[in-house]
Amino acid sequence: MSKQNKEFIILVALCIGFVTTAVAQHKRYAIKNGIGIIGGLTQYDIATDNFNTKSGSGFIGGMIATVDLPHKWYTVSYGLQFSQNTLEITGRPSLATITQEQMEYKLMAVQLAFMLHAKVLGDNLTIDLGPQLQYNSELELKDDNQSNFVIDGFDNLLAKDISKISQFNVNGVIGASAGIGNFKLRAAYSYGFTNIFNKLNDQNLTTTPTSEKFEGHQNMLSFALMITF
């Protein structure tokens, strides 16, 4: 088992313990606690001027703890989700090659969110928003044969050179949930407030013919089914 996988497992275990403990706490006022599981599909991209990117698909799964205050106009939830996403960056086999090819990268992430859900039609329709903390893997090139491809727009920046991105990031999330009873459909859009490429600026990479610093902000659209208990 790789060191990166061990870090993900430890973080998941700690977060699940936090959620379980928080749900078990007793309150003196009337509340409705619940716990749910969520799973669905994602569309992921990184908005940047440094690379030509194309969004890719992925999936999410996780746990959510809900706290419903019946006399309030909102409910709150906090939860942990794991996502695996892909995106493509344009490159070419060598500097002398004109033909461009898409290089596919994989990114895994563990995200911990605290969300406020404004009731539009009671619990049947809510508007969701809140902050999200993220620990993600490095960018993993799916085809090792492309590791020495030159990234489009650069003279000597290789596909393998941009893998060591920033692994701790902060996102904002907005979306909506709709459903009846224990079943809801949830659509959410998350945007990265932090520069996920910031760590690349500390690696003395060759960026000719440009001298611009690396900057990128991730964005992820997810569609998921949530089942509460």
Helices and strands as residue ranges (DSSP letters): H 3-24, E 32-48, E 53-68, E 74-92, E 101-119, G 122-124, E 125-136, E 140-141, G 144-146, E 150-151, G 159-162, E 168-180, E 183-192, G 198-202, E 216-228
